[in-house]
């Protein structure tokens, strides 16, 4: 059985890893393909230190993003209720429906924060009233806001 060698990838390699990953590959694969094409470099103590430093920086960046999402969640839930005005027909039925873009605009006008409308989950709204919507701010953080649909 051949010994495996460790290399650090300099670019993304399909089914192997991404830039900066420390991977173990067969010696022939490293010698004949990865190293000559400049896709990887052999590991040395200095390179291993660089890899660890990059991992720590990435971990700190992820923690910072989560903290920013938590602060946005607090800001959104502090205000609590966002009002959207719609034209009304018979029996409190609204014309059209409330979209995620309208909710994002209501949040922007109330808090001056940009929220991507793709991250907002709005229930089907076709009447006046109060509804709950979810705003996904991070993979682990989501806020629940209340939408008040009122007549204009």
C-alpha positions as CSV (number, residue, x, y, z in Angstrom):
1,X,0.0,0.0,0.0
2,X,1.5,3.4,-1.0
3,X,2.0,6.1,1.5
4,X,-0.2,9.2,1.2
5,X,1.3,12.7,1.0
6,X,-0.2,15.9,2.4
7,X,-0.6,18.9,0.1
8,X,-2.2,22.3,0.5
9,X,-4.6,23.3,-2.4
10,X,-3.9,26.6,-4.1
11,X,-7.2,26.4,-6.1
12,X,-10.5,24.5,-5.9
13,X,-10.2,20.9,-7.0
14,X,-13.4,19.1,-7.7
15,X,-14.1,16.2,-5.3
16,X,-11.0,17.0,-3.4
17,X,-11.2,20.4,-1.6
18,X,-11.1,24.1,-1.8
19,X,-8.4,26.7,-1.7
20,X,-6.3,26.4,1.5
21,X,-7.5,22.9,2.4
22,X,-4.9,20.5,3.7
23,X,-5.6,17.2,2.0
24,X,-3.9,13.8,1.7
25,X,-3.5,12.3,-1.8
26,X,-1.7,9.5,-3.5
27,X,2.0,10.4,-4.2
28,X,1.5,9.9,-7.9
29,X,-1.5,12.2,-8.1
30,X,0.4,14.9,-6.3
31,X,3.6,14.4,-8.3
32,X,2.1,14.0,-11.7
33,X,-1.0,16.3,-11.6
34,X,-1.5,18.6,-8.7
35,X,2.1,19.9,-8.2
36,X,3.1,20.4,-11.9
37,X,-0.2,22.3,-12.6
38,X,0.3,24.6,-9.6
39,X,-2.9,23.4,-8.0
40,X,-1.2,22.4,-4.8
41,X,2.0,22.8,-2.8
42,X,3.8,20.3,-0.6
43,X,3.4,20.9,3.1
44,X,6.1,22.4,5.2
45,X,6.0,23.7,8.8
46,X,5.6,27.2,7.5
47,X,2.7,26.3,5.2
48,X,1.0,24.4,8.0
49,X,1.2,27.6,10.2
50,X,-0.3,29.6,7.3
51,X,-3.2,27.1,7.0
52,X,-3.9,27.2,10.8
53,X,-3.8,31.0,10.7
54,X,-6.3,31.1,7.8
55,X,-8.6,28.7,9.6
56,X,-8.5,30.8,12.7
57,X,-9.3,34.0,10.6
58,X,-12.2,32.2,8.9
59,X,-13.5,31.0,12.3
60,X,-13.3,34.6,13.6
61,X,-15.1,35.9,10.5
62,X,-17.9,33.4,11.0
63,X,-18.3,34.4,14.6
64,X,-18.5,38.0,13.7
65,X,-21.1,37.4,11.0
66,X,-23.3,35.5,13.6
67,X,-22.9,38.4,16.1
68,X,-24.0,40.9,13.4
69,X,-27.0,38.7,12.6
70,X,-27.9,38.6,16.3
71,X,-27.8,42.4,16.6
72,X,-30.0,42.7,13.5
73,X,-32.4,40.2,15.0
74,X,-32.6,42.3,18.2
75,X,-33.2,45.5,16.2
76,X,-36.0,43.8,14.1
77,X,-37.7,42.3,17.1
78,X,-37.5,45.5,19.2
79,X,-39.6,47.3,16.7
80,X,-41.9,44.3,16.5
81,X,-44.6,45.4,14.1
82,X,-44.3,46.6,10.6
83,X,-47.3,48.1,8.8
84,X,-48.0,47.6,5.1
85,X,-50.9,49.5,3.5
86,X,-52.9,47.8,0.7
87,X,-56.0,48.7,-1.3
88,X,-59.1,46.9,0.1
89,X,-62.1,45.4,-1.6
90,X,-65.2,43.7,-0.1
91,X,-65.0,41.9,3.2
92,X,-61.5,43.2,4.2
93,X,-60.0,41.4,1.2
94,X,-56.9,43.1,-0.2
95,X,-56.1,43.5,-3.9
96,X,-53.2,41.2,-4.6
97,X,-51.1,39.9,-1.8
98,X,-48.3,41.0,0.5
99,X,-44.9,40.1,-1.0
100,X,-41.5,39.6,0.6
101,X,-40.3,42.7,-1.3
102,X,-43.0,44.8,0.4
103,X,-42.0,43.5,3.8
104,X,-38.3,44.3,3.0
105,X,-39.3,47.8,2.1
106,X,-41.3,48.2,5.3
107,X,-38.3,47.0,7.3
108,X,-36.0,49.4,5.4
109,X,-38.3,52.4,6.1
110,X,-38.6,51.6,9.8
111,X,-35.0,50.6,10.6
112,X,-32.8,51.9,7.8
113,X,-31.4,48.3,7.5
114,X,-31.2,46.5,4.2
115,X,-32.7,43.1,4.4
116,X,-32.5,40.8,1.3
117,X,-36.1,40.0,0.3
118,X,-35.1,36.4,-0.5
119,X,-34.5,35.8,3.2
120,X,-38.0,36.7,4.2
121,X,-40.7,34.0,4.4
122,X,-44.2,35.5,4.3
123,X,-47.4,33.5,4.7
124,X,-50.1,33.8,2.1
125,X,-51.9,37.1,3.0
126,X,-55.1,38.1,1.3
127,X,-57.0,39.8,4.2
128,X,-56.4,42.8,6.5
129,X,-54.9,41.8,9.9
130,X,-51.8,40.7,11.7
131,X,-49.5,38.1,10.4
132,X,-46.1,36.6,11.4
133,X,-43.1,36.4,9.0
134,X,-39.7,34.9,9.4
135,X,-36.5,36.7,8.4
136,X,-33.5,34.4,8.1
137,X,-30.4,36.5,9.0
138,X,-27.8,33.7,9.3
139,X,-27.8,30.0,9.0
140,X,-28.3,29.8,12.8
141,X,-30.2,33.0,13.4
142,X,-33.7,34.0,12.3
143,X,-36.1,36.7,13.6
144,X,-39.9,36.5,13.8
145,X,-41.6,39.8,13.0
146,X,-45.2,40.8,13.0
147,X,-46.8,42.4,9.9
148,X,-49.9,44.6,10.2
149,X,-51.8,44.8,6.9
150,X,-53.9,47.9,7.0
151,X,-56.2,49.7,4.5
152,X,-54.7,52.7,2.7
